[in-house]
Amino acid sequence: MLPTVPTTIRRRSLLAGLAALPVAPALVRAEQAPVLYFSAIPDDDDTRLTERFDRVAAYLSQTLGVEVRYVPVKSYAAAVTAFRNDQVQLAWFGGLSGVQARLLVPGSRAIAQGAEDAAFVTYFIANTATGLTEGPDFPKAAEGLSFTFGAQTSTSGRLMPEFHIRQQTGRAPEAFFSNVGFSGDHGQTLRLVASGAWQVGALNYSVYEQAVTEGAPEIQTARVIWKTPPYPDYNWTIRGDVEERWGAGFIDKVQAALTGMTDAELLASFPRTGFIPADNALYAPIEETARQLDLIGE
């Protein structure tokens, strides 16, 4: 009669044998399935950004059938750098940051913009103590007051307002205003102007309108005094090499997922009424303006 092998020894032998077997190719692919990472310019506070983009990640994961994760960044420049370094493959950029990213990553494409982004505007706002009121013309009465932009590479918070300041006054912002600063993001611009820390500022119109919708107290002491002419702004940009990882046609799938986003709550977090197809050519005016102001090189 053969000796009985203890159960624990038999189990160890079975596991060792399985470990020695070649792993099925399908299992390898499943374990190594790439994650699609995306980021966004930090145009609002971290909490709001994480809430809205974690929901976007969940939507894209379900729609595309691949794992999608949101990667927060601390600055506009960091968003562009993450895209350049392939730390993220998809990003929600402003007009200028999108141009910068696409110039750094040949083959990358703007694939969608908000329905409102084809004709975006910047609001110039002033603390009510200045006595400035809204009018159709550039507020030249703001001369000599303190002024804050948003982030240094923001399209709606810096590029376009500086362009119009120079165009309307014939002077640089530093020569027209008594003091010029950068708040870092649109929400902060609204708070600083409302508090009187800065007398005048420029910000993304949608952030101000969202504050109006929410009944934010800042709108009581920070009033709109001028609105710029429209220009193209925010956009979803994707790296051209993603199809090497996710297969031919993947860029079109991502574009379809974005333009097919219909959930009202998800769209309201941007806030946008929907997304429409976009391409690089739409942002040629932004690139031209940025070169005029020496914000990007030749």
Summary of the structure (lengths in Angstrom):
residues: 298
radius of gyration: 24.7
end to end distance: 87.4
largest distance: 106.3
contacts: 970
relative contact order: 0.17
helix: 49%
strand: 17%
